Amino acid sequence: MSRYEIRLGGQLDSRWSEWFEGLTLITDSDGCTTLTGPVIDQAALHGLIRRVNDLGVPLISVSILHDDAPASDATHLSREENRT
């Protein structure tokens, strides 16, 4: 199981945490929301991304968090990088 950080455009309050399968939900000062937590497999990750799409909230980035590295060293995939 891997840990992920998913950044969304817009602010969601904590009641959405259960809808996102218990991920930790943090509202950032820049107007974004960050979801973090374990995701069991790629199918579950795709399910989370579908939920973001269903909400109509912009998906900013998806990062896998490595257990032995700080969050700033996460493997990061943003929409801009995905276009190349």
VOPAGU-2260 file (C-alpha; in pm, 1 decimal, decimal comma):
REM VOPAGU-2260
SITE   aa  ch    i         X         Y         Z
SITE  MET   A    0       0,0       0,0       0,0
SITE  SER   A    1     132,3     343,0     -93,2
SITE  ARG   A    2      65,1     685,1      54,2
SITE  TYR   A    3     -48,1     963,1    -178,4
SITE  GLU   A    4     -94,2    1337,6    -173,6
SITE  ILE   A    5    -372,5    1464,6    -400,4
SITE  ARG   A    6    -409,0    1840,8    -448,7
SITE  LEU   A    7    -739,7    1988,4    -558,7
SITE  GLY   A    8    -835,7    2336,9    -672,0
SITE  GLY   A    9   -1094,2    2476,6    -430,6
SITE  GLN   A   10   -1162,6    2425,4     -64,7
SITE  LEU   A   11   -1347,0    2123,2      69,6
SITE  ASP   A   12   -1430,5    2102,8     438,7
SITE  SER   A   13   -1356,5    1805,0     662,5
SITE  ARG   A   14   -1695,4    1636,1     611,7
SITE  TRP   A   15   -1571,7    1526,2     266,6
SITE  SER   A   16   -1300,1    1311,2     428,6
SITE  GLU   A   17   -1532,7    1010,9     464,1
SITE  TRP   A   18   -1637,4    1041,8      97,9
SITE  PHE   A   19   -1268,8    1023,4      10,3
SITE  GLU   A   20   -1234,1     693,4     197,5
SITE  GLY   A   21   -1083,7     832,4     516,7
SITE  LEU   A   22    -798,5    1032,0     363,0
SITE  THR   A   23    -677,9    1327,9     567,0
SITE  LEU   A   24    -820,8    1646,1     419,4
SITE  ILE   A   25    -638,9    1977,8     469,6
SITE  THR   A   26    -757,6    2315,2     341,8
SITE  ASP   A   27    -457,0    2516,0     233,7
SITE  SER   A   28    -415,9    2894,1     256,8
SITE  ASP   A   29    -371,7    2912,5    -121,7
SITE  GLY   A   30    -735,4    2811,2    -177,7
SITE  CYS   A   31    -657,0    2446,2    -250,8
SITE  THR   A   32    -735,7    2125,6     -66,4
SITE  THR   A   33    -481,3    1850,6      -2,3
SITE  LEU   A   34    -584,2    1488,8      52,9
SITE  THR   A   35    -322,7    1255,3     200,1
SITE  GLY   A   36    -323,7     896,0     308,7
SITE  PRO   A   37    -284,2     532,9     211,0
SITE  VAL   A   38    -432,0     403,3    -113,5
SITE  ILE   A   39    -449,8      25,5    -140,9
SITE  ASP   A   40    -375,8      -6,8    -514,1
SITE  GLN   A   41    -398,1     161,6    -854,4
SITE  ALA   A   42    -767,1      73,0    -892,7
SITE  ALA   A   43    -843,4     256,0    -567,7
SITE  LEU   A   44    -636,8     555,4    -684,1
SITE  HIS   A   45    -834,4     569,1   -1008,5
SITE  GLY   A   46   -1154,0     553,5    -802,2
SITE  LEU   A   47   -1042,9     855,5    -599,4
SITE  ILE   A   48    -962,0    1047,0    -916,5
SITE  ARG   A   49   -1309,6     961,0   -1053,2
SITE  ARG   A   50   -1463,2    1101,5    -734,9
SITE  VAL   A   51   -1271,5    1426,7    -786,2
SITE  ASN   A   52   -1403,5    1437,7   -1141,8
SITE  ASP   A   53   -1759,8    1369,1   -1020,8
SITE  LEU   A   54   -1732,2    1666,6    -784,9
SITE  GLY   A   55   -1620,6    1892,6   -1068,1
SITE  VAL   A   56   -1320,3    2005,2    -863,2
SITE  PRO   A   57    -996,8    2068,3   -1057,9
SITE  LEU   A   58    -728,5    1804,0    -998,3
SITE  ILE   A   59    -398,2    1988,3    -956,7
SITE  SER   A   60    -157,4    1704,7    -879,7
SITE  VAL   A   61    -112,9    1349,2    -757,1
SITE  SER   A   62     206,8    1260,7    -568,3
SITE  ILE   A   63     320,7     932,4    -420,3
SITE  LEU   A   64     479,7     985,3     -79,4
SITE  HIS   A   65     780,9     770,5      -3,3
SITE  ASP   A   66     798,5     641,9     353,6
SITE  ASP   A   67    1166,4     729,3     390,3
SITE  ALA   A   68    1148,8    1078,9     236,9
SITE  PRO   A   69     979,8    1403,5     341,8
SITE  ALA   A   70     669,5    1510,1     147,3
SITE  SER   A   71     875,1    1764,9     -48,0
SITE  ASP   A   72    1067,8    1472,3    -202,6
SITE  ALA   A   73     749,9    1305,3    -329,9
SITE  THR   A   74     726,2    1169,1    -680,3
SITE  HIS   A   75     502,2    1429,6    -837,8
SITE  LEU   A   76     278,2    1427,2   -1143,2
SITE  SER   A   77      98,4    1750,1   -1223,7
SITE  ARG   A   78    -139,3    1825,9   -1507,8
SITE  GLU   A   79     127,9    2036,3   -1679,1
SITE  GLU   A   80     383,3    1752,0   -1673,6
SITE  ASN   A   81     122,7    1510,9   -1801,6
SITE  ARG   A   82      73,1    1714,0   -2122,1
SITE  THR   A   83     420,8    1643,9   -2261,0
